[in-house]
């Protein structure tokens, strides 16, 4: 049997990540370094390091940003309290929150205004969860998995809605929702699917090739929820083994023992050159050029934040 490399498509950058990275790049052009960024702009260490070399300074909290400086909010979104703090400290803010995350924030505000308890499916400590919770902290209860769905308590079982972090496993999220609905039959759904299109497409793409793969390599950083989820989906979908790497330097030759077919994909915040590095590594170890296995087309593009568009236009006019 001959060796094969199956390359999942879609993979890599989604529209929200592309927008966020370009936002920092253009901000550095328009405002000159340094431009501060609260948290990692996207969860990929190579992207962060590249932007740092250009003059971006990444901080954990706004009190690390000099008063009056320019700060970009990451793609994962921030709570109203962070916006308020930025205003208090006279910071020039550029909000690179993914529009799909902003949609979830709007849903949280609407449910809270209706005095519903919001069951937010997500991972404790994730920046997106913190931002969404901040929209309605008194009404939001975190549910991390199907097991927690069995014990969560609400004020009124007839007045409950659910939302979710956008980068979760589609299957596990729906398992959690099903368990919640068993306990709360009148559970309200969000007006549209919260799991982002890119997360779903990347999971669907790896499902298509996992069953035929002895090994699946997922390119992505450890703090990237959607990248970690791809490893889990690959294993659940029949891959004999699956590993996450930041880049080809983390791949191990021992993984290739007895392996005929390798599946390769990448998370939504991963530049394509990192995937190319893994493919080159496979070539050096006797594997052929990859076969692209496409399951969906993606054409969505998000415009840059309005405050940045305005300043780019002014700079070009001046």
N, C-alpha and C positions, 0 to 999 in steps of 0.2 A: 504493500500500500504506500502511495506517495505522500509526502508531507504537504500540508496546506496551511495557509494563513487566511482566516476569514476576518475581514475588516468591517466592523459594524458601521452603519450609516442610517440615521444621523448620529453624530458624536460631537464632542467638543463644544466650542462656544455657542451659546444661545443668544438671542437678541438682547436680553437684559444684561448679560455679562459684556457683550460687545459694546453696548451703550455705556456701561459704567467705566470700562477701561478707556474708551475714547474720550469720555468726559474728563478723566484725569489728564490724559495726554494733551487735550485741547486747552484745559485750564492752565497747564504749565506753559503752553505757548502764549496764551492771552495775558496771564497775570504775572508771568515769570516766577521762577522758583524762589523760596519754597512755597509749595502748596501743601496744606495739611490734609490728611485723610483720616477720618475717624474709623477705626477698625480696618481690617483688610478690605480693600475695595471689592474684591472677590476672593473666594477661598482657594487660592493657588499661590504657593510660595514663589514660583518662578515669575509670575506676573507681578507680584509685589516687589520682588528684587529688581526687576527691570524698571519699574516706575521709580523706585528709590534712586537708581542710578541717574535718572533724569531730573531728580530734585524733589520728588514727593516725599513727605515725612509722614509716616503712619503712627498714629497715637491711639491709645486705648480710650481715653476720655477727653472731653473738651477742655478740662482745666490744664491740659498740657499744651494747648494752642495759645500763642500770644494774643492778647486782646487786639481786635481789629483785623486779624489775619484772615486769609481765605481758607475755608475748610470744606471738603467734599464728604457727604454722607454716603456710605457704602450701598451696594446693590441690595443689601438685606433689609434696609429700612431702619428707622429710628422711631422712638416714642415721642409723643408731644412734649414730654419733659425735656428731651434733648434739644428740640427746636427752641423751646423757651429759654434754656440755658444759653444757647448760641446767641439769641437776641439780647439777653442780659449782658453778655460779654462783647457785644458789638462785632460779632464775627460775620464775615461775608460767607454765606452758605450756598453751596451748590448741591442739590439733592439728587443723587444718582440712584435712588431707590428704584428697583425694577417695577415697571408699571403693573405687573401681575401681583407683586407684593402690595403695592398701593391699593389695588382692588380689594385684597383681603382686609386691609386696614379700614376701608370704607364699609365693608360688610360688618366688621366688629362694631364700628360706631353705630350703624343702623340697628343691629340687634340689641345693643346696649340701650339705645334710645327707646326701644320697645320694651325695656325692662326684662329682657330674657337673660338667662344664664347661658354663657358661651363656653362650650366644651372645645378647647383648642387642642387638636391632635398635633403633637410635635415633640421636640427634644428639649429638655430643660437646659438652659444656658445658651442655646443657639441664638444668635443675634436676631434672626427673623422672628423667633418666638418672643423675645424680649420686646421688640418693637410693636408687634401686634398686641401683646398683652397690655402694653402701655396705653393703648387707645381706650381700654375699658378695664382697668385693673380690678375694680370692685366686682365685675361681672364675669371675669374670665377664669376658667379652671383648666389647668393643663392635664391632658391625658396622653401618656407617652406610648401606650401599647394596648392590645386587646385585654390583657389581664387587669390593667388599671381601670378599664371601662366597667369592670364588674363591681368596683367598690366606690366609684366617684359619687359624691353626694351633691345634690342641688336643692335649691329652695323650693321649687315647685316642678314636679316631673312633667307637668303639661306645658311648661314654658321654658323650653330648652332648645338651643340651636348648636350646630357644630361648624367649626372652621378647621383648616389645617395649614401647617407649614407647607410651602409649595414644593419642597425638594424631597419629599418622603417616597417610600415605596408605595406605588398605587395599590397593590394587593393588600399590604398590611394595613394601610389606611382604611380601606373598605372593610377589612375584618373588624377593625376597631369600631367603625361606624355601625356595622351590623350588630355588634355586641351592645353598643349604646342603645340602638333602636329596640333591642329586646327588652331593655329596662325602661326605656322612655319611648313608647310607641308614637308619641306626637312630636318627636325630635324633628326640628326644622333643618332642611338642607340649605347651604349657601345658594345664592341665585345662579351661580355657575361653578364649574369644577375648579377647586382651589389648586390641585396638583398641576403645576405648570406644564404647558404643552411639550416643552423641551425635556423635562424630566420623564414624562410619559413616553415620548418618542425614543429616548435613549434606553429606557427599560424595555420597551417593545423590541427594539433592534437587537439587544443582547439576548432576549428570549429566543429570537429566531435562530441564533447561531450556537447558543450554549449547549444544546443537546448533542450537537455534532462535534463539540470541542473537548479535547482531553485537558486543555488548559485555557483559561480566559485571563488575559492581562488587562486590568483597568488602569488607565493613566489618570491620576488625580491626587490631590493632597489629602492628608489624613483628616483635616478639619472640614473637608468638602462633603456635606451630607449626601448629595446626590451621587458622588463618586463611590462612597462607602456602600451606598444602597445598591449600586450596580454589581458589586462583588456578591452581595447577598442574592440578588435576582439571578445572577449567572448560576450560582450553586443550586438555588431552588429550581432552576429551569433545566438542570441536567448536566451542567459542566462537571467534569471529574474533579477539577481543582480551579481555584480562581484567586488571584492576588492583585493588590493595589500597589502601584509604584508612582512616585513623583516623577520619575524619568527613568531612562534606560539604565542609569548607574545602579539602580536598586534591584534590577532584574537578576535572578540567580540561575546559573547554568543547570543546577540540580533540578530545577522545575521541569526541564526539558527531557528528563530521563523517560524513555518509553513513549514520548508524546509524538503523535502524528499530526494532529490538527490543533492549531492555536487560534483562539478568537481574541481580537483586540478591539478595545473601545476606549472612550475617554469621557470624563465628566464634563458638565456644562461650563466649567470655568478653565478649561485646559487649552492652551495654544496648540495648534496642529503640529508645530515643529517638535513638540515633546512626543507625540505619537510617531512621527517620522523617525525619531531616535530609537524607539522601541522596535519599529519595523526594520531599521538598519541592524540592530542587535540580533534580531531573528535571522536576518540574511547571513550575518557573519557566523551563525551557528547552523547553517545548512538548510534554512527554510526559504521557500520561493517567494516571489512577489505576491502581495496580498490580493485576494479576490474581494471586491467590495460587495457587501450584502445590504442593499438599501430597502428600508421598510416604510419610509415617509419622506416627503419633500418639505423643506422649511423655507419660507420666504419672508417671514415677519421681520420688520425692522422698526425699532423705536427711535423717535427723534430725540435729540439731546435735551437735557433740562432747559427749560425756557429761559432761566436767568443766564445760562451760559450762551445760549443762542443769541440773546440780546447783546451780550458783551462782545461776542465774536463779530456780530454785524457792525457794532460801533467801532471796533478796532479796524475792521476792513474799510469802513467809511472814512476813518481818520487818517 
